[in-house]
Amino acid sequence: MMKTIFYAGVAIFCFSWTGKNIIAPGYAYLLYSDKYIDLAGQCANAMDETWFIEQKGNDTLNKTAQIHLLSCHEYDVTRKIMLSLGLNEDVLSYLGLRALEVHQRSTEEFVQQHRFNER
């Protein structure tokens, strides 16, 4: 009887450990990684645009830029969900690098912001 209880306890522990350390992080990666990459890129772009708009001092554009920053909130929520499901910080860093690769902008896009529209 004690032997059966011991084996059942060990089995429950093994299933719990596997679920927490392997299944949940794998599920988080499969379910949220594409969304995380998209949101990381959107947030980075929104922060860049907001900085440039704040330099111009245009209140109307600044309000629009603030709305654009809502993608950073969604990014943060998604990140926290992935962390709570046990995904490693190193994996999230890798996904952040993937976001930079996926959402690369050309040099032309960066310099366009500094060109004169009128003279």
N, C-alpha and C positions, 0 to 999 in steps of 0.2 A: 504494500500500500504506500509506504513512504517513498519507495523507489519510483512509483508511478507519479506521485505528486512532484518529486524532484524533476523527473523527465518532462512533465507538463510545464513546470516552472521554467526550465531551461528552454523549452520550445517557445513558450510565450516571450521570454526575453529575446531569443534569437529573431523571432518574427517582428517584435517591436523595434529592435535595433536595426534590422534590415529596412523596415519601413521608414524609420526616422532618418537614417544616414545614407540610404541609397535610393529608395523609391520616391520619397518626397522631394529631394533635390533634383532628381531626374525629371520628375513631373514638372517642377518649377521651370527647369531649363527648357523642356519641350514646349510647355504652354506659353511662357512669357518671353523667351529670348528674342524673337522677332519684334515683338512690341517694344521691348526694352531698347533694342538697337534703334528703332525708329524714333522713339521718344528721346533718347540721348542725343541724336542728331538734331531733332527739332529744338530741344532745349538749348543746345550749344548755339544754333543759329539765332534763336530768340535772344539769347544773352548778348551775342555780337551785335545784332541789330539794335537792341536797346541801348547799348553803349554808344553806338554811333548817333542814334537819335538824340540821346541826352546831350551829346556834344553840340548839337545844332540848337538845342533849347526851344524846340517847337512843342508847345503843350498839347496840341491836337495829336501829333504823331506820337508823343510820349504816352498818351492814354491808350492809343492803339498798341504800342509796344508792350505796355503793361498787360494787356489782354493776351498778347502773344506769349507772354511768360507763363501762362497757365499750363502750357505743355511741360514746364519744369516741375509743376506740382504733380502732374500725372506721372512723369518720370520718377519722381521721388516715391510716390505711392507704389508704383510697380517694383522699384528697387527694394522697398521695405517688405513687400509681399514675398519677393524672391528670397530675401535674407531670412524671413520668418519660416520659410519652408526648408531652410537648411542649405541653400545654395552658398557656396564658398565665395568670400570676397575676391579671391583671385579669379574666379570664373566671371564675376561681374566686371572686373578690370579688363579681362579679355574681351568681353562683349562691348565694353566701352571703346576699346581699340578697334573692334570690328565696325562700330558705328562711325568712327572717324574715317575708315576706309570706304564704307558704303556712302557716306554723305560728304565726300570730298568735294570741295568747290574749287573751281579753276582760279588761277591767278587773275584772270580777266574779271571775274565776279568781285574780287577783293578791290582791285584798282578802280573799277567802275564807280564805286562810291565816292572816290576822291576826284573824279573828273568834273570839270565845269560843264554845267548844262547850258548856261548862257554866259555871254561876256558883255 
